[in-house]
Amino acid sequence: MTNMSFDRVEDFDDVEIRNNYRIQTGRGLTEAEFLAGANANGRDNARTPMQWASGPGAGFTTGTPWLPLNPNAEEINVAADRANPEGVFEHYKALIALRNRLVIVTHGRFIPLARSTRMSGPVPANGTDSGSPWSRTSPAPRSPSKCRPKGRSPGPA
């Protein structure tokens, strides 16, 4: 699921958003300026009903949900993800299999190779599992990468 943007302040259920709307517009902020900030920093855009399937109510309800459904529910939903071999569900299955297969993931040591004072900077690190080193830089790069212990084949998931 993705966050959705609200077009009207009335669509927000968050008390903080509603209270701040009155305060900020009273200080001269336009409704469009306030909505831009509320959509970027508010909570409700991530609290929309779970999108289980395409169709009316997105498989969540036959009634009226407390917040509007995300308009992308037809394309982005649990059923569509489960049918996608490259979807989030399959990704997590692969991560769980990796965790179960490699002791280093659950019991390895984390050894920072460099200190980063910037939270956004990469932090190279080594892990060890009975002498099998596993190197990784976090956070992950923007492009996909494969990560496996040195000298081991990826093996079955």
C-alpha positions in Angstrom: 0.0 0.0 0.0 1.0 3.5 -0.5 0.2 6.7 1.3 -2.6 8.7 -0.2 -3.1 12.4 -0.4 -6.3 14.1 0.8 -7.9 16.8 -1.2 -10.0 18.2 1.7 -9.3 18.9 5.3 -12.6 17.2 6.1 -11.3 13.9 4.9 -8.7 13.8 7.7 -9.8 12.1 10.9 -6.6 13.1 12.8 -7.5 15.6 15.6 -4.1 17.2 15.4 -4.6 18.0 11.7 -8.0 19.4 12.3 -6.9 21.6 15.2 -3.8 22.8 13.4 -5.9 23.7 10.3 -7.9 26.2 12.3 -4.8 27.6 14.0 -2.7 27.8 10.8 -5.3 29.2 8.5 -6.1 31.7 11.2 -2.5 32.8 10.9 -2.8 33.3 7.2 -1.8 30.0 5.7 -3.9 29.0 2.7 -5.9 25.8 2.6 -3.7 24.5 -0.3 -0.5 25.3 1.7 -1.9 23.5 4.8 -3.0 20.5 2.8 0.5 20.1 1.3 2.0 20.0 4.7 -0.7 17.8 6.2 -0.3 15.3 3.3 3.5 15.3 3.7 3.6 15.1 7.5 0.2 13.8 8.7 -0.7 10.3 9.9 -4.1 9.6 8.2 -2.6 9.2 4.7 -1.0 6.0 6.1 -4.1 4.9 8.0 -6.5 4.3 5.2 -8.3 0.9 5.2 -6.3 -2.2 4.3 -6.6 -2.9 0.6 -7.3 -6.7 0.5 -8.6 -6.9 -3.1 -9.8 -4.8 -6.0 -13.4 -4.0 -6.2 -15.9 -2.1 -4.0 -14.6 -1.5 -0.5 -11.2 -3.0 -1.5 -12.2 -6.2 0.3 -12.1 -4.3 3.6 -15.8 -3.4 4.1 -19.2 -3.4 2.5 -19.9 -0.3 4.6 -18.4 3.1 4.9 -14.9 3.2 6.3 -13.7 5.9 8.7 -11.3 7.2 6.1 -11.6 7.1 2.3 -10.1 4.2 0.4 -6.9 4.9 -1.5 -7.8 5.4 -5.2 -5.0 2.9 -6.2 -6.7 0.0 -4.4 -7.7 -1.5 -7.7 -4.0 -2.0 -8.6 -2.3 -2.1 -5.3 -3.8 -4.6 -2.9 -3.0 -7.8 -1.0 -4.5 -10.1 -3.7 -2.4 -8.5 -6.5 0.8 -8.6 -4.4 0.3 -12.3 -3.5 -0.1 -13.0 -7.2 3.2 -11.2 -8.0 6.3 -13.4 -7.8 8.4 -10.2 -7.2 5.9 -8.7 -4.7 6.4 -7.7 -1.0 5.0 -11.0 0.3 7.5 -13.0 -1.8 10.3 -10.7 -0.7 9.5 -11.3 3.0 9.3 -15.0 2.4 12.8 -14.9 1.0 14.1 -12.8 3.9 12.6 -15.3 6.4 14.1 -18.2 4.5 17.5 -16.4 4.6 17.1 -15.8 8.3 16.3 -19.5 8.9 19.1 -20.7 6.7 21.9 -18.5 7.9 22.9 -18.5 11.6 24.8 -15.3 11.0 21.5 -13.4 10.5 20.2 -14.4 14.0 23.3 -15.0 16.0 26.2 -13.3 14.1 28.2 -10.4 15.5 27.9 -6.9 14.1 31.2 -5.2 13.7 31.1 -1.6 12.4 34.0 -0.9 10.0 33.4 2.8 10.0 31.6 5.3 12.2 29.1 7.5 10.5 28.0 10.7 12.2 25.3 11.3 9.6 22.2 9.2 10.0 21.7 9.1 6.2 25.3 8.0 5.5 26.1 4.3 4.7 27.6 2.3 7.5 29.8 -0.6 6.3 29.8 -3.6 8.6 31.0 -7.1 8.8 29.3 -10.0 10.5 30.8 -13.3 11.3 29.3 -16.8 11.7 31.9 -19.4 12.7 34.5 -17.6 10.6 32.3 -17.0 7.5 32.3 -13.2 7.0 29.3 -11.4 5.6 29.7 -7.8 4.6 26.9 -5.4 4.0 26.5 -1.6 3.7 23.4 -0.1 5.2 21.1 1.5 4.3 20.6 -0.5 1.1 21.6 1.3 -2.1 18.8 2.7 -4.3 19.4 -0.1 -6.9 18.7 -3.7 -6.1 21.7 -5.7 -4.8 22.3 -9.3 -3.8 23.7 -10.0 -0.3 25.2 -13.3 0.7 28.1 -14.6 2.9 31.4 -14.6 1.1 32.3 -17.9 -0.5 28.8 -19.3 -0.3 26.4 -19.8 -3.1 22.9 -18.3 -2.6 21.4 -21.8 -2.5 17.6 -22.4 -2.5 15.4 -19.9 -0.7 
